[in-house]
Amino acid sequence: MRGRWRPTPALARAVVVAAIAVVAAVVSASPAVLLLGAPFVLLATLGLLHRPDSSPTVEATLDHRWLHEGQGTTSRLRIVAAADVEHVARAMAPTPYVALHPPNGLVAGLVAGADDAPPEIEVGPRRWGRRVLGQEQVCLTTPWAGYRWGPVSLPGDSVRVLPHMRQFASRAETPRPVGLVGVNRSPRLGAGVEFADIRPFRPGDRLRRISWRVSVRSRELHVTTSPSEEDSGVLLVLDALGDHGHSGGLDGEASSLDQSVRAAAAVAEHHVGAGDRVGLRIVGGDGGLVGYGAGTRHLRVLLDQLAGVQPRELPEGVVERLQLRVTGGSVVLVFSPMLDPAIVTATAGLVQRALPVVVIDTLPPGATPRVPDGVDPRIADLAWRMRRLERDQVLVQLAALGCPVIPWRGAGTLDDVLRRLARRATVPQVALR
């Protein structure tokens, strides 16, 4: 960013006072008056002697373009053609959900020497999202504060703040594995490593599977069997139809959308690390669909999609036709406060298709609605309590359909539910003819 040099008010005052002192000393023939004005004469002379003739340019950059909530980066200033610059001042504007160090965003320092680096500002986003960080104003000053360059405004850098993945570890296996390889035990026997049973030898069995201890005792060849190890398809459905409650960033209160995004990020990291295929569907906002995939690169795509979530309701014509279109064999995890009829209807449709569906309730216990201007707070509070009662009835009906509804509480949240779904998948189903 380019600017132009201008005399500072301090130089203008020094020149005016020095001129008055010289004229007064000459007119009154009083050396004492000149002695009193000598400091201003000296300051004006030194300031004018350091009149700049360069055209500096400044550029601010951030060390990182990808961050997680709670992480920090440094904003560094680069000055080109800084031969006439002695002092640098930076003022970074405060931004919601962004912590600065120093807290007021004001730093200044000398850069007279070749080894002197401009002062730095530490920036730490406290909430997920796609944000512009580093908007600031920069001012340069020559020696003796004679001339000032700026202040000029510098644009910030676009930074993707990924959701904080709170520790989530589930020891339960994902029900209905349908892939080829993975870490989940399949109901089908195959070339796994865990013991399942011992049976008589059949043509085609591998010799390394022979159990010699049992074969010698029974005088017939017997082999050990193991369950196959396969991966599973996990679909994460995120409700972005609204944001309920107050968001105070990583260190403050969490709104419903905060809980949904952070919980989905933690579950995605867990299943991708376990070798499962994970997909993502965002309902509401700008939408968003990420197909099934695995690996670190796919996890980054999932987190980037979650970081861009913005709450918005669906258009009128889309609400009635909302379908999640889940393929068979997938486990569906719905992260929602269950306050919108569209997501409730879509979830119930998946349950009626006999798919394993789990609803993770992300509504904060003390969430209160935002009261619009001109609305009586008592009426808004009464309407909110009625809506909470309707929501409780909806959750009871979903549980009656066989869909577990559990509040998000971090590590171990899904263990018991996934174990029950895995046992349900092995129970013989009654077929209607």
C-alpha positions in Angstrom: 0.0 0.0 0.0 1.4 3.4 -1.0 0.9 6.8 0.7 2.6 10.2 0.7 4.8 12.1 3.1 3.3 15.1 5.0 4.9 17.4 7.6 3.7 16.6 11.1 1.9 19.1 13.3 5.0 18.9 15.6 7.3 20.2 12.8 4.8 22.9 11.9 4.6 24.1 15.5 8.4 24.0 15.8 8.9 26.1 12.6 6.4 28.7 13.7 7.7 29.0 17.2 11.3 29.2 16.0 10.5 31.9 13.4 8.7 33.9 16.1 11.6 33.6 18.5 14.1 34.7 15.9 12.0 37.7 14.8 11.4 38.7 18.4 15.1 38.4 19.3 16.1 40.5 16.3 13.4 43.2 16.9 14.0 43.4 20.6 17.7 42.9 20.4 17.3 40.4 23.3 19.5 37.2 23.1 17.4 35.8 25.9 14.4 35.4 23.6 16.6 33.6 21.1 17.8 31.3 23.9 14.3 30.5 24.8 13.4 29.6 21.2 16.6 27.6 20.6 15.1 24.1 21.2 12.4 24.9 18.7 15.0 26.1 16.2 17.0 23.0 16.7 13.9 20.7 16.4 12.7 22.5 13.2 16.2 22.3 11.7 16.7 18.6 12.3 13.2 17.8 11.1 13.7 19.7 7.8 17.2 18.1 7.3 15.6 14.7 7.4 13.0 15.5 4.7 12.3 12.1 3.0 12.7 11.5 -0.7 11.7 7.9 -0.8 8.3 6.3 -1.6 7.8 3.4 0.9 5.3 0.6 0.5 3.9 -1.6 3.2 2.4 -5.0 3.2 1.0 -7.1 6.1 0.8 -10.8 5.9 -0.3 -13.6 8.3 1.8 -16.6 9.0 -1.1 -19.1 8.5 -4.2 -19.2 6.3 -5.7 -22.3 8.0 -6.3 -22.3 11.8 -8.4 -24.1 14.3 -10.4 -22.4 17.0 -8.1 -21.3 19.8 -4.9 -21.4 17.7 -3.1 -18.2 16.8 -1.0 -16.6 14.1 1.2 -13.6 13.7 0.6 -10.5 11.5 4.0 -9.3 10.2 4.6 -6.0 8.4 7.0 -5.7 5.5 8.3 -2.2 4.5 9.9 -1.6 1.1 12.2 1.5 0.7 12.3 2.2 4.4 15.5 4.3 4.3 13.8 7.4 5.7 11.6 5.6 8.3 12.5 5.6 12.0 9.2 4.8 13.7 6.3 2.5 12.8 2.9 2.5 14.4 0.2 -0.1 13.7 -3.5 -0.1 14.8 -5.5 -3.2 14.2 -9.3 -2.9 14.4 -11.1 -5.2 16.9 -13.0 -8.0 15.3 -15.8 -10.2 16.8 -14.5 -13.5 18.0 -10.9 -12.6 17.5 -8.4 -12.1 20.3 -5.5 -9.7 19.8 -2.1 -9.3 21.6 -1.8 -6.6 22.7 -5.5 -6.6 23.5 -6.1 -3.1 22.1 -4.3 -3.9 18.8 -1.9 -0.9 19.1 1.8 -1.5 18.6 4.7 0.8 17.8 8.5 0.5 17.5 11.7 1.9 16.1 13.1 0.6 12.8 16.1 2.8 12.4 18.5 0.0 12.2 18.9 -2.6 9.4 18.2 -5.4 11.9 15.1 -3.8 13.4 11.9 -5.6 12.4 8.6 -3.8 12.4 6.4 -4.6 15.5 4.2 -7.7 15.2 0.6 -8.3 16.3 -0.6 -11.8 17.4 -4.1 -12.8 16.2 -6.2 -15.7 17.6 -9.7 -16.5 16.3 -12.0 -17.8 18.9 -14.9 -19.1 16.7 -15.0 -21.2 13.6 -15.9 -19.7 10.2 -14.3 -18.0 7.2 -13.0 -14.7 8.5 -10.9 -11.7 7.3 -8.2 -11.1 9.8 -5.5 -8.3 10.0 -7.4 -5.2 8.9 -5.3 -2.3 10.2 -3.9 1.1 9.8 -0.1 1.8 9.5 1.7 5.1 10.0 5.5 5.8 9.4 7.5 8.6 10.8 10.9 10.1 9.9 13.6 10.9 12.5 12.8 13.8 14.8 9.1 13.3 13.9 9.4 15.7 11.0 7.3 13.9 8.4 4.6 11.3 8.6 3.5 8.8 6.0 -0.1 7.7 6.3 -1.9 6.4 8.2 -3.0 4.1 5.4 -5.5 1.2 5.7 -4.4 -2.3 4.9 -6.9 -5.0 3.9 -6.9 -8.2 5.9 -6.3 -11.7 4.8 -9.0 -14.3 4.4 -8.5 -17.1 6.9 -10.4 -20.3 7.3 -11.0 -21.1 11.0 -11.7 -24.8 11.3 -13.9 -26.0 14.2 -12.2 -27.1 17.4 -12.3 -30.9 17.5 -12.9 -31.7 21.2 -11.5 -35.1 22.2 -13.9 -37.8 21.0 -13.0 -41.4 21.3 -15.6 -44.2 20.7 -14.7 -47.8 21.5 -17.9 -49.0 19.9 -17.9 -50.4 16.3 -19.9 -48.9 13.6 -22.9 -51.1 12.7 -23.4 -52.5 9.3 -20.0 -52.4 7.7 -20.4 -52.7 4.0 -16.9 -51.9 2.5 -14.0 -54.1 1.6 -11.3 -53.4 4.2 -11.4 -51.6 7.5 -11.4 -52.0 11.3 -15.0 -53.0 12.0 -16.0 -56.6 12.5 -18.4 -57.8 9.9 -21.2 -60.4 10.5 -19.6 -62.4 7.6 -16.7 -64.6 8.2 -13.4 -63.9 6.4 -9.7 -63.2 6.8 -9.8 -61.3 10.0 -7.5 -61.5 13.0 -10.0 -62.0 15.8 -11.2 -65.5 16.8 -14.8 -66.4 16.0 -15.2 -70.2 16.0 -13.7 -73.6 15.3 -15.3 -75.9 12.6 -14.3 -79.0 10.6 -12.0 -78.6 7.7 -13.6 -78.0 4.3 -12.0 -78.1 0.8 -10.6 -74.6 0.1 -9.6 -73.7 3.7 -6.1 -72.4 4.2 -3.6 -74.6 5.8 -2.5 -71.8 8.2 -6.1 -71.8 9.7 -5.8 -75.4 10.9 -6.1 -75.7 14.7 -3.6 -78.6 15.3 -4.5 -78.9 19.0 -8.2 -79.5 18.3 -7.4 -81.7 15.2 -5.1 -84.0 17.2 -7.6 -84.4 20.0 -10.6 -85.1 17.7 -8.5 -87.0 15.0 -10.1 -84.8 12.4 -8.9 -81.6 10.8 -10.4 -78.5 12.3 -9.8 -74.8 11.3 -10.4 -71.5 13.1 -12.6 -68.8 11.7 -12.5 -65.1 12.1 -14.9 -62.2 11.2 -14.0 -60.0 8.3 -12.7 -56.5 8.9 -14.5 -54.0 6.8 -15.1 -50.2 6.7 -18.4 -48.5 7.2 -20.2 -45.5 5.6 -21.0 -42.7 8.0 -23.1 -39.8 6.9 -23.1 -36.7 9.0 -26.2 -34.6 8.6 -25.9 -31.0 10.0 -28.9 -28.9 10.7 -28.1 -25.3 9.7 -31.7 -24.1 9.5 -31.2 -21.8 12.5 -28.8 -20.9 15.4 -30.3 -21.0 18.8 -28.7 -19.5 21.9 -25.7 -17.2 22.3 -22.3 -17.9 20.9 -19.4 -16.6 23.0 -16.6 -18.2 21.1 -14.4 -21.1 22.2 -14.1 -19.9 25.8 -17.7 -18.8 26.2 -21.2 -20.1 25.7 -21.9 -22.4 22.8 -25.0 -21.9 20.6 -26.8 -24.8 18.9 -24.9 -24.4 15.7 -21.6 -24.2 17.6 -22.3 -27.5 19.2 -23.4 -29.1 16.0 -20.3 -28.0 14.0 -17.8 -28.9 16.7 -19.5 -32.3 17.4 -19.6 -33.1 13.7 -15.9 -32.2 13.3 -15.0 -34.4 16.3 -17.0 -37.4 15.0 -15.6 -37.0 11.5 -12.0 -37.0 12.8 -12.7 -40.1 14.8 -14.2 -42.1 11.9 -11.7 -41.0 9.3 -9.0 -42.0 11.7 -10.6 -45.4 12.1 -10.6 -45.9 8.3 -14.3 -45.4 7.7 -15.8 -43.6 4.8 -17.4 -40.3 5.9 -19.8 -38.1 4.1 -21.5 -34.8 5.0 -24.8 -33.2 4.2 -25.7 -29.7 5.3 -29.4 -28.9 5.6 -30.1 -25.2 5.4 -27.8 -22.2 4.9 -26.0 -22.4 1.6 -26.3 -26.2 1.6 -23.4 -28.4 1.0 -22.7 -32.0 0.2 -19.5 -33.9 0.5 -19.4 -37.4 -0.8 -18.0 -40.4 1.0 -14.3 -40.5 1.4 -11.4 -41.4 3.7 -8.0 -40.1 4.5 -6.5 -36.9 5.8 -7.2 -34.9 2.7 -10.9 -35.8 2.8 -11.0 -34.8 6.5 -9.7 -31.4 5.6 -12.5 -31.1 3.0 -15.1 -32.0 5.6 -13.7 -29.4 8.1 -13.5 -26.7 5.5 -17.2 -27.3 4.6 -18.2 -27.2 8.2 -16.2 -23.9 8.7 -18.4 -22.3 6.0 -21.7 -23.1 7.5 -24.1 -20.1 7.8 -27.6 -20.5 9.3 -30.5 -19.9 6.9 -33.9 -21.4 6.4 -34.9 -23.4 3.3 -37.0 -21.8 0.6 -40.7 -22.6 0.8 -40.8 -25.0 -2.1 -37.8 -27.0 -0.8 -39.1 -27.8 2.7 -41.8 -30.2 1.5 -39.4 -32.0 -0.9 -36.5 -32.3 1.5 -34.9 -35.7 1.2 -31.5 -36.8 2.5 -31.1 -39.6 -0.1 -29.1 -42.0 2.0 -27.8 -45.2 0.5 -28.3 -48.5 2.2 -25.7 -49.7 4.6 -24.8 -46.2 5.9 -25.0 -45.0 9.5 -26.7 -41.6 9.7 -25.7 -39.2 12.5 -28.0 -36.1 12.6 -26.7 -33.1 14.5 -29.7 -30.9 15.2 -31.6 -29.1 17.9 -34.7 -30.6 16.3 -36.7 -27.4 16.2 -37.5 -27.3 12.5 -40.3 -29.6 11.1 -38.2 -30.1 7.9 -35.3 -31.9 9.5 -37.7 -33.8 11.8 -39.7 -35.1 8.8 -36.5 -36.1 6.9 -35.1 -37.9 9.9 -38.3 -39.8 10.5 -38.3 -40.9 6.8 -34.8 -42.4 7.2 -35.9 -44.3 10.3 -38.9 -45.7 8.5 -36.5 -47.0 5.9 -34.9 -49.1 8.6 -31.6 -47.2 8.4 -29.5 -46.9 11.5 -30.1 -43.3 12.5 -28.9 -41.5 15.6 -29.9 -37.9 16.5 -27.4 -35.9 18.5 -29.3 -33.2 20.3 -27.3 -30.0 20.2 -29.7 -27.5 21.8 -28.0 -25.9 24.8 -29.9 -26.4 28.0 -30.2 -22.7 28.7 -30.8 -21.5 25.2 -33.1 -18.5 24.8 -34.5 -17.0 21.6 -33.5 -13.7 20.2 -36.4 -11.3 20.8 -37.0 -9.0 17.7 -37.5 -5.3 18.2 -41.1 -4.4 19.1 -42.0 -7.8 20.5 -43.0 -8.2 24.1 -40.3 -10.3 25.9 -43.0 -12.1 27.9 -44.8 -13.2 24.8 -41.5 -14.4 23.3 -40.7 -16.3 26.4 -44.1 -18.0 26.4 -43.8 -18.9 22.7 -40.3 -20.4 23.4 -41.6 -22.5 26.2 -44.4 -23.8 24.1 -41.9 -24.6 21.3 -39.7 -26.5 23.8 -42.7 -28.6 24.8 -43.5 -29.4 21.2 -39.8 -30.3 20.7 -39.9 -32.7 23.7 -42.9 -34.5 22.2 -41.1 -34.8 18.8 -38.1 -36.4 20.5 -40.4 -38.9 22.3 -42.0 -39.8 19.0 -38.6 -40.3 17.3 -37.5 -42.6 20.1 -40.7 -44.5 19.7 -39.8 -45.1 16.1 -36.5 -46.6 17.2 -34.3 -43.6 16.6 -32.0 -42.9 19.6 -31.8 -39.2 20.7 -28.9 -38.4 22.9 -27.4 -35.0 24.0 -23.8 -34.3 22.9 -21.4 -34.6 25.8 -18.1 -35.3 24.2 -16.0 -38.5 24.4 -18.1 -41.6 24.7 -21.3 -40.0 23.6 -22.1 -42.6 20.9 -20.7 -45.8 22.5 -23.8 -47.2 24.0 -26.0 -46.2 21.1 -23.7 -47.7 18.4 -23.4 -51.0 20.4 -27.2 -51.3 20.5 -27.5 -50.5 16.8 -24.9 -53.1 16.0 -26.8 -55.7 18.0 -30.0 -54.7 16.3 -28.4 -55.3 12.9 -27.6 -58.9 13.8 -31.2 -59.7 14.9 -33.2 -61.6 12.2 -35.8 -59.4 10.6 -39.4 -60.5 9.9 -40.1 -60.2 6.2 -43.6 -59.3 5.1 -45.0 -61.3 2.2 
